[in-house]
Amino acid sequence: MAAQSYKVNFSGYWRELNKGNLPKGSGIYCVYSCVHNHAEKTVSLKRLIYIGEAGDVCLRISNHERLQDWARHLKKGEELCYSFGKVASTDRVRCEAALIFHHKPPENTEYVDAFPYDKTSISLEGEIKFLKDSFAVLRT
């Protein structure tokens, strides 16, 4: 497998309450803890908890078996929220692996200690708090 470069634009953020409005397309999602400001209608992200991929991100998050694991990271007044980056189905797993390997979210286990692909360069845009906007990872 040859070296590859990917550009991913993340949109967000969707609170747990409105996660049904997440895009239904192929991509990568990030799970965060956040605090919602009702008056200003904003969220303040506190921590990156998990990174995943799916052919239908909305469906995957709505039925995710790890929801309770993610919720254990919440402190008083916090809730889960999500971001979405559109990625073609052929590239999702490699992009997810690179993001996990580089950022090491606490609820991910796969790809945290090993990266099975050739050099992969990632450029991120949009709603990417706690994610580095540009990095490369090498096969380990």
Secondary structure by P-SEA (a helix, b strand, c coil): ccbbbbbbbbbbbbccccccccccccbbbbbbbbbbcccccbbbbcccccccccccaaaaaacccccccccccccccbbbbbbbbbbccccaaaaaaaaaaaccccccccccccccccbbbbbbcccccccccccccccc
